[in-house]
Amino acid sequence: MIEIFKTNIPEPELAENVLKALKETLPGARINFDHNDRDKILRVEASEINTDAVISTVRALGFVCILMEDKVCIKSKPSSHETGSFWESSFIDKQTMWGFEPADSTLLAKDFFIREGIKDVLIPGIGYGRNAKVFIDNGIKVTGIEISKTAIDLARAHYGNSMKIYHGSVTDMPFDHHRYGGIFSYGLIYLLDEEERKKLIRDCYDQLQPNGYLFFSVISKNSPNYGAGTQIGKDRFEATKGARIFFYDNESVREEFGEYGLTDFFEIEEPNKTMPGKPSFRFIIIKCRKGS
């Protein structure tokens, strides 16, 4: 969260005492002044901000401090540490939350990779491996990336050492310099913001062998959960705290994947296998091929 305050602190030298006092009041917050702005802007960034404490601290030192409400509560994007904490907590609490049956998108990817003769696949956001085993069972080598250590431990407990998994955020790719025949991503990308999505696609494409394929499965605007929760951007909603979802349509698929060898995309029903009787989701399958 970011909050912006108007002050009358006239020069940088006088701001030092204010900064010191504010850092004692809000330990861990990032605080700075912009003296070049005519309003002598004070900027405070933290996960939570006690607005009254900021104002009273500055005023106690003899200066004006007014919250600029038109710029209040600007949400900064979660860091990879915060995202990791969300998923770590989720896996600790819910363990193998999606069961062990692979998604229908995964079965389509498996059949496609077999037809194309692909022998090794990278899976960013591999979780505890439920969408990886079907590849291994069909003779395809799997490497994964996963931000939750608990999820990796669950994968080891259920599938042994049949796949190599890098511990870290997909936003920090690449984790190796290997070129893969295929890269499979189920769901993951729609949890990222626009710049992170662009980076993930570019990083994945860069790690393909010549004639290799990206196979992404992303949630569609035609899915029944579109619009659920708080809207935080165009076609992006926060349905539960920490889970921000971007919904794709034909236009956004072309926009984000078009320059990366987009060959095909189509919509499918993705059954809610963990909650029988609930409506199916709508996903878009996206295929990209790297040139030779």
Salt bridges, closest charged atoms under 4 A:
ASP39 OD1 - LYS6 NZ 3.79
ASP39 OD1 - ARG38 NH1 3.48
GLU45 OE2 - ARG30 NH2 3.49
GLU45 OE1 - ARG43 NH1 3.31
GLU101 OE2 - LYS273 NZ 3.45
ASP104 OD1 - LYS273 NZ 2.71
ASP111 OD1 - LYS110 NZ 2.75
ASP120 OD2 - HIS178 NE2 2.59
ASP137 OD2 - LYS133 NZ 2.83
ASP153 OD1 - LYS149 NZ 2.85
ASP193 OD2 - LYS77 NZ 3.72
GLU194 OE2 - LYS198 NZ 3.33
ASP203 OD2 - LYS199 NZ 2.51
ASP235 OD1 - LYS221 NZ 3.52
ASP235 OD2 - LYS234 NZ 3.24
GLU238 OE1 - LYS75 NZ 3.74
GLU238 OE2 - ARG244 NE 3.71
ASP249 OD2 - LYS221 NZ 3.43
GLU256 OE2 - ARG197 NH2 2.92
GLU267 OE2 - ARG282 NE 2.98
GLU269 OE2 - ARG282 NH1 3.71
